[in-house]
Amino acid sequence: MPSWIGAVILPLSGLLLSLPARAEVKARSCGEVRQAYGAKGFSLADIPYQEIAGEHLRICPQEYTCCTTEMEDKLSQQSKLEFENLVEETSHFVRTTFVSRHKKFDEFFRELLENAEKSLNDMFVRTYGMLYMQNSEVFQDLFTELKRYYTGGNVNLEEMLNDFWARLLERMFQLINPQYHFSEDYLECVSKYTDQLKPFGDVPRKLKIQITRAFIAARTFVQGLTVGREVANRVSKVSPTPGCIRALMKMLYCAYCRGLPTVRPCNNYCLNVMKGCLANQADLDTEWNLFIDAMLLVAERLEGPFNIESVMDPIDVKISEAIMNMQENSMQVSAKVFQGCGQPKPAPALRSARSAPENFNTRFRPYNPEERPTTAAGTSLDRLVTDIKEKLKLSKKVWSTLPYTICKDESVTAGTSNEEECWNGHSKARYLPEIMNDGLTNQINNPEVDVDITRPDTFIRQQIMALRVMTNKLKNAYNGNDVNFQDTSDESSGSGSGSGCMDDVCPTEFEFVTTEAPAVDPDRREVDSSAAQRGPSLLSGSLVCVALALQRLCR
């Protein structure tokens, strides 16, 4: 070999050794990244054609990159928006469950009350004619108060029902004794004999038990659906912390900066990011599950002994039976009232001269149950509650499983079957750190999200408290107690608005024959001047007996 050749080779080899390593290969193109970035709707003016030095990056690895500062900022905001949308979409099922089922139950209940009132009005107009119409406000007020209670009004069901029977007694007492004039004070005395004389038989006691526990359960249940709807709507609207936003950017878009826009995050990597970002939401899960369990228990009551449909559907017949009892015992009731309240003054001659038979020209037409309007949307309470129960069961553990639901989405991660060819936050390789447990306190060592475990989210804590309060109401409703009125009398918390049964031995059918009467508040509200309205006698006891028998046969 000629000596000049060796002389030339030596300097060239030294030159090659002295060149930077990066110059050995051509800089990688950012073509794929430009395409993916543009598909997001961003301007391509921000993105270089080839990789550049990455010292300017604040979140992604500061290596050769396809991202400028502007790109990193925009992709960071994009990751925040996508995360918020992911949470909202993933919680869509639970939110729509409560929204749609609340709407259905509310429509059903309101229509049930409307149908019951119309049924009673139609039946009583046919049965009692003008006598009923002259006193119809007593019954209208009953349904008005029931509706007001259901919609959250401050109504004590027991006192309201006591008032209804007291007003009905006052009206009927005047009608069966048209030969006397009764002052308001006298009528108030009459009403105080309602419990002692039991002029309406056992109907008021049984109906009070049935109505109070059924309405308490129904109102509390629909309130529970409302609370569940509101909590789900609020919690699904997340506000990620700065630490969470950094982690989201690193997981979702730092692969873009590394020139790997098609490589998706590793599944376990995604789980740690989501568990850190949704740590407070996971803490909601315990109280949420207790709330769902309480809702399911009350639902079972609505299907069985607290079935509101079983109460309201035949309420017209039950009240008619009570009126019949009053007529059958009118002489004994009147005698005892006269004995206790004193002999009333005779009525003016014109009125006392009117005889009862003058008013027996009304004719009873048997009530046909086929004429009864169908309940809401043609459904029944049992079918409706069964549907709600199925949906409620699916919503358990929804907040603690949110990270898993999000991370199994094929559009988010590479999936569990591709653990080697996925983005781990630094490169395309397996993600090695262990998966964190659920909840705020377990994120103290989260490798991906900087979480301050000493500062629980105040907003989430408010939702936890709302669920806790509602769960307590549901537990009371399950036992037949209205938490709003537990202190109205000495016994009310135990039986005042109670079910009349212990948890484990509550009858499964709605017919109550042995339940003790709830405690009764002896105080009555003053009856308005309309209570003194005069009218002719109701139908004779025998006619109503026949009427009731025909009703029962038709039903």
C-alpha positions as CSV (number, residue, x, y, z in Angstrom):
1,M,0.0,0.0,0.0
2,P,1.4,3.4,-0.9
3,S,2.4,5.5,2.0
4,W,0.2,8.5,0.9
5,I,-2.9,6.4,1.2
6,G,-2.1,5.7,4.9
7,A,-1.4,9.4,5.4
8,V,-4.8,10.3,4.0
9,I,-6.7,7.7,6.0
10,L,-5.4,8.7,9.3
11,P,-6.7,12.3,9.2
12,L,-10.1,11.2,7.8
13,S,-10.6,8.7,10.6
14,G,-9.9,11.4,13.1
15,L,-12.4,13.7,11.4
16,L,-15.1,11.0,11.5
17,L,-14.5,10.4,15.2
18,S,-14.8,14.0,15.9
19,L,-18.2,14.5,14.3
20,P,-21.3,14.6,16.6
21,A,-23.2,11.3,16.9
22,R,-26.5,12.9,15.7
23,A,-24.9,13.8,12.4
24,E,-24.4,10.1,11.7
25,V,-28.1,9.8,10.8
26,K,-30.5,12.2,9.2
27,A,-33.0,14.0,11.5
28,R,-36.4,12.2,11.7
29,S,-39.3,13.6,9.9
30,C,-42.4,14.9,11.7
31,G,-44.7,14.1,8.8
32,E,-46.9,11.6,10.8
33,V,-47.1,14.0,13.7
34,R,-48.1,16.9,11.4
35,Q,-50.9,14.7,9.9
36,A,-52.2,13.7,13.4
37,Y,-51.9,17.2,14.7
38,G,-53.7,18.7,11.8
39,A,-56.5,16.1,12.2
40,K,-57.1,17.6,15.7
41,G,-58.0,20.8,14.0
42,F,-54.7,22.6,14.9
43,S,-52.7,24.8,12.5
44,L,-49.7,23.2,10.9
45,A,-47.8,26.5,11.2
46,D,-46.9,25.5,14.8
47,I,-45.2,22.2,13.9
48,P,-41.7,21.7,12.4
49,Y,-41.0,19.4,9.5
50,Q,-38.2,17.6,11.3
51,E,-37.3,17.0,14.9
52,I,-35.8,19.9,16.9
53,A,-34.0,20.1,20.2
54,G,-36.4,19.8,23.1
55,E,-34.9,21.9,25.9
56,H,-38.0,24.2,25.7
57,L,-40.5,21.4,26.7
58,R,-42.0,21.8,30.2
59,I,-44.0,18.5,30.4
60,C,-42.7,16.0,27.8
61,P,-39.1,14.5,27.8
62,Q,-36.6,17.2,26.8
63,E,-35.1,15.2,23.9
64,Y,-35.3,15.7,20.2
65,T,-38.9,16.5,19.5
66,C,-41.6,17.4,17.0
67,C,-43.3,19.7,19.5
68,T,-42.8,23.4,19.9
69,T,-43.8,25.3,23.0
70,E,-47.1,26.4,21.4
71,M,-47.8,22.8,20.5
72,E,-47.2,21.5,24.0
73,D,-49.6,24.2,25.4
74,K,-52.3,23.4,22.9
75,L,-52.0,19.6,23.4
76,S,-52.1,20.1,27.1
77,Q,-55.4,21.9,26.9
78,Q,-56.6,19.3,24.4
79,S,-55.8,16.5,26.9
80,K,-57.7,18.4,29.6
81,L,-60.8,18.7,27.4
82,E,-60.6,15.0,26.3
83,F,-60.3,13.9,29.9
84,E,-63.4,15.9,30.9
85,N,-65.3,14.5,28.0
86,L,-64.2,10.9,28.8
87,V,-65.5,11.2,32.3
88,E,-68.8,12.7,31.2
89,E,-69.2,10.0,28.5
90,T,-68.3,7.2,30.8
91,S,-70.7,8.3,33.5
92,H,-73.4,8.9,30.9
93,F,-75.2,5.6,31.8
94,V,-75.6,6.4,35.5
95,R,-76.7,9.9,34.8
96,T,-79.3,9.0,32.2
97,T,-80.5,6.2,34.5
98,F,-81.4,8.6,37.3
99,V,-82.8,11.2,34.9
100,S,-85.0,8.9,32.9
101,R,-86.2,6.8,35.9
102,H,-86.9,9.9,38.0
103,K,-89.1,11.2,35.1
104,K,-90.9,7.9,34.7
105,F,-91.6,7.5,38.4
106,D,-92.7,11.1,38.9
107,E,-95.1,10.9,35.9
108,F,-96.4,7.6,37.2
109,F,-97.1,8.9,40.7
110,R,-98.7,12.2,39.6
111,E,-100.9,10.4,37.2
112,L,-101.8,7.8,39.8
113,L,-103.0,10.6,42.2
114,E,-104.9,12.3,39.3
115,N,-106.6,9.1,38.4
116,A,-107.5,8.2,42.0
117,E,-109.1,11.7,42.5
118,K,-111.0,11.5,39.2
119,S,-112.2,7.9,40.1
120,L,-113.4,9.0,43.5
121,N,-115.1,12.1,42.1
122,D,-116.9,10.1,39.3
123,M,-118.0,7.4,41.7
124,F,-119.3,9.8,44.4
125,V,-121.1,11.9,41.9
126,R,-122.9,8.8,40.6
127,T,-123.5,7.5,44.1
128,Y,-124.4,10.6,46.2
129,G,-125.1,13.2,43.5
130,M,-125.7,16.7,44.8
131,L,-124.9,15.8,48.3
132,Y,-121.4,15.0,47.4
133,M,-120.9,18.0,45.1
134,Q,-122.0,20.3,48.0
135,N,-119.3,18.8,50.1
136,S,-116.7,17.9,47.5
137,E,-114.0,20.4,48.8
138,V,-113.4,18.1,51.7
139,F,-112.2,15.4,49.3
140,Q,-110.5,17.8,47.0
141,D,-108.5,19.2,49.9
142,L,-107.4,15.6,50.8
143,F,-105.9,15.1,47.3
144,T,-104.4,18.5,47.3
145,E,-102.6,17.9,50.5
146,L,-101.4,14.4,49.3
147,K,-100.0,16.0,46.2
148,R,-98.4,18.8,48.2
149,Y,-96.8,16.2,50.5
150,Y,-95.4,14.2,47.5
151,T,-93.9,17.3,45.9
152,G,-92.0,18.1,49.1
153,G,-94.5,20.3,51.0
154,N,-94.4,20.6,54.7
155,V,-97.4,18.3,55.3
156,N,-97.7,16.0,58.3
157,L,-99.6,13.1,56.8
158,E,-101.1,11.9,60.1
159,E,-102.4,15.3,61.1
160,M,-103.8,15.9,57.6
161,L,-105.6,12.6,57.6
162,N,-107.0,13.2,61.1
163,D,-108.3,16.6,59.8
164,F,-109.9,14.9,56.8
165,W,-111.9,12.5,58.9
166,A,-112.8,15.2,61.4
167,R,-114.1,17.5,58.7
168,L,-116.0,14.6,57.1
169,L,-117.6,13.7,60.5
170,E,-118.6,17.3,61.0
171,R,-120.3,17.5,57.5
172,M,-122.0,14.1,57.9
173,F,-123.1,14.8,61.4
174,Q,-125.0,17.9,60.2
175,L,-126.5,15.9,57.2
176,I,-127.8,13.1,59.4
177,N,-129.2,15.6,61.9
178,P,-130.8,18.3,59.8
179,Q,-133.3,19.1,62.5
180,Y,-130.6,20.8,64.6
181,H,-128.5,23.9,64.3
182,F,-124.8,23.4,65.1
183,S,-122.4,26.2,66.0
184,E,-118.7,26.0,65.0
185,D,-117.8,25.4,68.7
186,Y,-120.3,22.5,68.8
187,L,-118.8,21.0,65.6
188,E,-115.3,21.2,67.0
189,C,-116.6,19.3,70.0
190,V,-118.0,16.7,67.6
191,S,-114.7,16.3,65.8
192,K,-113.0,15.4,69.1
193,Y,-115.1,12.3,69.4
194,T,-113.7,10.9,66.1
195,D,-111.3,8.6,67.8
196,Q,-113.5,7.6,70.7
197,L,-116.6,6.8,68.8
198,K,-115.0,5.4,65.6
199,P,-118.0,6.5,63.5
200,F,-116.3,5.4,60.3
201,G,-115.3,2.0,61.7
202,D,-111.8,0.8,61.2
203,V,-111.3,2.4,57.8
204,P,-109.5,5.5,59.0
205,R,-107.0,3.6,61.1
206,K,-106.2,1.1,58.3
207,L,-106.1,3.8,55.6
208,K,-103.8,6.0,57.7
209,I,-101.3,3.2,58.1
210,Q,-101.4,2.4,54.4
211,I,-101.3,5.9,53.1
212,T,-98.6,7.2,55.5
213,R,-96.1,4.4,54.9
214,A,-96.8,4.2,51.1
215,F,-96.5,8.0,50.6
216,I,-93.4,8.2,52.8
217,A,-91.8,5.5,50.8
218,A,-92.8,6.9,47.4
219,R,-91.8,10.5,48.2
220,T,-88.5,9.4,49.7
221,F,-87.8,7.2,46.7
222,V,-88.4,9.9,44.2
223,Q,-86.3,12.2,46.3
224,G,-83.6,9.6,46.2
225,L,-83.8,9.5,42.4
226,T,-83.4,13.3,42.4
227,V,-80.4,13.2,44.7
228,G,-78.8,10.5,42.6
229,R,-79.4,12.4,39.5
230,E,-77.9,15.7,40.9
231,V,-74.8,14.0,42.4
232,A,-74.1,12.1,39.2
233,N,-74.5,15.2,37.2
234,R,-72.2,17.2,39.4
235,V,-69.5,14.6,39.9
236,S,-69.3,13.9,36.2
237,K,-68.2,17.5,35.6
238,V,-64.6,17.2,36.7
239,S,-62.1,20.0,37.2
240,P,-58.6,18.5,36.9
241,T,-55.8,19.9,39.0
242,P,-52.6,21.2,37.4
243,G,-50.8,18.0,38.4
244,C,-53.5,16.0,36.7
245,I,-53.3,18.1,33.6
246,R,-49.6,17.5,33.4
247,A,-50.0,13.8,33.8
248,L,-52.8,13.7,31.1
249,M,-50.6,15.6,28.6
250,K,-47.7,13.3,29.3
251,M,-49.9,10.2,28.8
252,L,-52.0,11.3,25.8
253,Y,-49.7,13.6,23.7
254,C,-46.1,13.3,24.7
255,A,-45.9,10.4,22.3
256,Y,-46.7,13.0,19.5
257,C,-43.7,15.0,20.6
258,R,-41.5,11.9,20.4
259,G,-42.7,11.3,16.8
260,L,-45.0,8.4,17.8
261,P,-48.5,9.7,17.3
262,T,-50.0,6.2,16.6
263,V,-48.7,4.6,19.8
264,R,-51.3,4.5,22.5
265,P,-50.7,4.6,26.3
266,C,-50.1,1.4,28.2
267,N,-53.2,0.2,30.1
268,N,-51.5,0.2,33.6
269,Y,-50.0,3.6,32.9
270,C,-53.5,4.9,32.1
271,L,-54.9,3.4,35.3
272,N,-52.3,5.2,37.5
273,V,-53.0,8.5,35.8
274,M,-56.8,8.1,36.1
275,K,-56.6,6.9,39.7
276,G,-54.6,10.0,40.5
277,C,-56.9,12.4,38.6
278,L,-60.1,10.7,40.0
279,A,-58.9,10.0,43.5
280,N,-61.6,12.1,45.1
281,Q,-64.4,10.6,42.9
282,A,-63.3,7.2,44.1
283,D,-63.8,8.3,47.7
284,L,-67.5,8.9,46.8
285,D,-68.0,5.3,46.1
286,T,-68.5,4.0,49.6
287,E,-71.3,6.4,50.4
288,W,-72.7,6.0,46.9
289,N,-73.0,2.2,47.3
290,L,-74.7,2.6,50.7
291,F,-77.2,5.0,49.0
292,I,-77.9,2.5,46.2
293,D,-78.4,-0.3,48.7
294,A,-80.9,1.9,50.6
295,M,-82.7,2.8,47.4
296,L,-83.0,-0.9,46.6
297,L,-84.5,-1.7,50.0
298,V,-87.1,1.0,49.6
299,A,-87.9,-0.3,46.1
300,E,-88.6,-3.7,47.6
301,R,-91.0,-2.0,50.1
302,L,-92.8,-0.3,47.1
303,E,-93.2,-3.7,45.4
304,G,-94.6,-5.2,48.6
305,P,-96.2,-3.8,51.7
306,F,-95.8,-0.1,50.8
307,N,-97.3,-0.4,47.4
308,I,-98.8,3.1,46.7
309,E,-100.9,1.7,43.8
310,S,-102.6,-0.8,46.1
311,V,-103.6,2.1,48.4
312,M,-104.7,4.7,45.9
313,D,-106.5,2.5,43.4
314,P,-109.4,1.5,45.7
315,I,-109.4,4.6,47.9
316,D,-112.8,5.6,46.6
317,V,-114.3,2.3,47.8
318,K,-112.6,2.6,51.2
319,I,-113.9,6.0,51.9
320,S,-117.4,5.0,50.7
321,E,-117.2,2.1,53.2
322,A,-116.4,4.5,55.9
323,I,-119.4,6.7,55.0
324,M,-121.6,3.6,55.1
325,N,-120.3,2.7,58.6
326,M,-121.1,6.2,59.7
327,Q,-124.7,6.0,58.4
328,E,-125.3,2.6,59.9
329,N,-124.2,3.9,63.3
330,S,-125.7,7.4,63.0
331,M,-128.2,7.1,65.8
332,Q,-125.6,5.7,68.3
333,V,-123.0,8.3,67.2
334,S,-125.5,11.1,67.5
335,A,-126.7,10.0,71.0
336,K,-123.2,9.8,72.3
337,V,-122.2,13.2,70.9
338,F,-125.3,14.8,72.3
339,Q,-124.4,13.3,75.7
340,G,-120.8,14.6,75.5
341,C,-121.3,17.9,73.8
342,G,-124.8,18.8,75.0
343,Q,-128.2,19.0,73.3
344,P,-128.0,21.1,70.2
345,K,-130.4,23.9,69.4
346,P,-133.3,23.1,67.0
347,A,-132.9,24.3,63.5
348,P,-135.3,26.9,62.0
349,A,-138.7,25.5,61.2
350,L,-138.2,25.6,57.4
351,R,-135.2,23.3,57.6
352,S,-136.4,20.9,60.3
353,A,-139.6,20.4,58.4
354,R,-137.7,18.9,55.5
355,S,-137.8,15.1,55.6
356,A,-135.0,12.9,54.6
357,P,-137.0,10.9,52.0
358,E,-137.3,14.0,49.9
359,N,-133.7,13.6,48.9
360,F,-133.6,9.9,48.0
361,N,-134.3,10.5,44.4
362,T,-130.7,9.8,43.4
363,R,-130.1,6.4,41.9
364,F,-126.9,4.5,42.3
365,R,-125.2,3.1,39.2
366,P,-122.6,0.4,39.9
367,Y,-119.1,1.6,39.3
368,N,-117.4,-0.3,36.5
369,P,-113.7,-0.9,37.2
370,E,-113.1,-1.0,33.4
371,E,-113.9,2.7,33.4
372,R,-110.9,3.5,35.6
373,P,-108.2,5.3,33.8
374,T,-105.0,3.4,33.2
375,T,-102.0,4.3,35.2
376,A,-99.1,6.3,33.9
377,A,-97.8,5.2,30.5
378,G,-99.9,2.0,30.7
379,T,-97.4,0.6,33.3
380,S,-97.8,-0.7,36.8
381,L,-95.8,0.2,39.9
382,D,-94.3,-3.3,40.1
383,R,-92.9,-3.2,36.5
384,L,-91.6,0.3,37.0
385,V,-89.8,-0.5,40.2
386,T,-88.4,-3.7,38.9
387,D,-86.9,-1.7,35.9
388,I,-85.5,0.9,38.3
389,K,-84.0,-1.7,40.5
390,E,-82.2,-3.4,37.6
391,K,-80.6,-0.1,36.6
392,L,-79.7,0.9,40.1
393,K,-77.8,-2.4,40.6
394,L,-75.7,-1.6,37.5
395,S,-74.7,1.8,39.0
396,K,-73.0,0.4,42.1
397,K,-69.2,1.0,42.3
398,V,-69.5,3.3,39.3
399,W,-67.0,5.9,40.7
400,S,-64.3,3.5,41.8
401,T,-64.4,1.7,38.5
402,L,-64.3,4.9,36.4
403,P,-60.6,4.6,35.7
404,Y,-61.0,1.0,34.6
405,T,-63.9,1.9,32.3
406,I,-62.0,4.8,30.7
407,C,-58.7,2.8,30.3
408,K,-60.3,-0.2,28.6
409,D,-61.6,2.1,25.9
410,E,-59.7,1.2,22.7
411,S,-59.5,4.8,21.6
412,V,-57.6,5.7,24.8
413,T,-55.1,2.9,25.5
414,A,-53.3,0.1,23.7
415,G,-55.2,-2.4,25.8
416,T,-54.0,-5.2,28.1
417,S,-52.9,-7.4,25.2
418,N,-50.3,-5.0,24.0
419,E,-48.1,-4.2,27.0
420,E,-44.8,-4.1,25.1
421,E,-45.7,-1.8,22.2
422,C,-47.4,1.0,24.1
423,W,-46.5,4.5,25.4
424,N,-45.2,4.4,29.0
425,G,-44.7,8.2,29.3
426,H,-41.0,8.1,28.1
427,S,-40.9,5.7,25.2
428,K,-42.6,2.8,23.4
429,A,-42.0,0.1,26.0
430,R,-43.6,-1.8,28.9
431,Y,-44.9,0.2,31.8
432,L,-43.2,-1.1,35.0
433,P,-44.6,0.8,38.1
434,E,-47.3,-1.0,40.1
435,I,-50.9,0.1,39.9
436,M,-52.2,2.2,42.8
437,N,-55.2,1.3,44.9
438,D,-58.4,3.4,44.8
439,G,-59.0,6.6,46.8
440,L,-57.2,9.8,47.8
441,T,-55.0,8.5,50.6
442,N,-53.7,5.7,48.3
443,Q,-52.2,8.2,45.8
444,I,-49.4,9.3,48.1
445,N,-46.9,7.4,46.0
446,N,-48.6,7.7,42.7
447,P,-45.7,7.8,40.2
448,E,-47.7,9.8,37.6
449,V,-49.9,12.4,39.3
450,D,-48.8,14.8,42.0
451,V,-51.7,14.4,44.5
452,D,-52.1,16.3,47.7
453,I,-53.7,13.7,49.9
454,T,-54.1,16.2,52.8
455,R,-56.6,18.4,50.9
456,P,-59.8,16.4,50.0
457,D,-61.9,18.0,47.3
458,T,-64.6,20.1,49.1
459,F,-67.1,19.7,46.3
460,I,-66.9,15.9,46.4
461,R,-67.2,16.0,50.2
462,Q,-70.4,18.0,49.8
463,Q,-71.8,15.3,47.5
464,I,-70.8,12.6,50.1
465,M,-72.8,14.5,52.7
466,A,-75.8,14.8,50.4
467,L,-75.7,11.1,49.8
468,R,-75.4,10.4,53.6
469,V,-78.4,12.5,54.4
470,M,-80.5,10.9,51.7
471,T,-79.4,7.4,52.8
472,N,-80.6,8.2,56.3
473,K,-84.0,9.3,54.9
474,L,-84.3,6.1,52.9
475,K,-83.6,4.0,55.9
476,N,-86.3,5.8,57.8
477,A,-88.7,5.4,54.9
478,Y,-87.9,1.7,54.8
479,N,-89.1,1.4,58.3
480,G,-92.2,3.5,57.5
481,N,-90.9,6.7,59.2
482,D,-90.9,10.2,57.8
483,V,-87.7,11.7,59.0
484,N,-89.2,15.2,58.7
485,F,-92.0,14.6,61.2
486,Q,-90.5,12.2,63.8
487,D,-91.0,14.6,66.7
488,T,-94.7,15.5,66.2
489,S,-95.8,13.4,69.1
490,D,-94.4,11.2,71.8
491,E,-94.7,8.0,69.7
492,S,-94.3,9.3,66.2
493,S,-90.7,8.2,65.7
494,G,-91.8,4.7,66.5
495,S,-95.3,4.6,65.1
496,G,-96.5,8.1,64.3
497,S,-95.5,7.8,60.7
498,G,-94.5,4.2,61.1
499,S,-95.0,1.0,59.3
500,G,-96.5,-0.8,62.2
501,C,-94.1,-3.7,61.7
502,M,-90.6,-4.8,62.5
503,D,-88.1,-5.1,59.7
504,D,-87.9,-8.8,59.6
505,V,-91.6,-9.6,60.2
506,C,-93.3,-7.0,58.1
507,P,-96.2,-8.6,56.2
508,T,-95.6,-9.1,52.5
509,E,-99.2,-8.3,51.5
510,F,-100.8,-4.9,51.8
511,E,-103.9,-6.0,53.7
512,F,-103.5,-4.9,57.3
513,V,-105.8,-6.3,59.9
514,T,-103.7,-6.5,63.1
515,T,-101.5,-3.5,62.9
516,E,-101.9,-1.1,65.8
517,A,-103.1,2.4,65.0
518,P,-100.4,5.1,64.9
519,A,-100.4,7.7,67.6
520,V,-103.0,10.4,67.1
521,D,-102.4,14.0,67.9
522,P,-105.6,15.1,69.8
523,D,-105.3,18.7,68.5
524,R,-107.5,19.7,65.6
525,R,-107.2,22.7,63.4
526,E,-110.2,25.0,63.4
527,V,-112.8,24.1,60.8
528,D,-113.6,26.9,58.4
529,S,-117.1,28.4,58.0
530,S,-117.9,26.1,55.2
531,A,-118.1,23.3,57.7
532,A,-121.4,24.7,58.9
533,Q,-122.9,24.3,55.5
534,R,-126.4,22.8,55.7
535,G,-127.6,20.0,53.5
536,P,-130.2,17.2,53.3
537,S,-129.5,13.6,54.5
538,L,-127.2,11.2,52.7
539,L,-128.5,8.0,51.3
540,S,-130.0,5.6,53.6
541,G,-127.8,2.9,55.2
542,S,-129.5,0.1,53.3
543,L,-129.0,1.8,50.0
544,V,-125.3,2.3,50.6
545,C,-125.0,-1.3,51.8
546,V,-126.4,-2.4,48.4
547,A,-124.1,0.1,46.6
548,L,-121.0,-1.1,48.4
549,A,-121.9,-4.7,47.7
550,L,-122.3,-3.9,44.0
551,Q,-119.0,-2.1,44.0
552,R,-117.2,-5.0,45.5
553,L,-118.8,-7.4,43.0
554,C,-117.7,-5.1,40.1
555,R,-114.2,-4.9,41.3
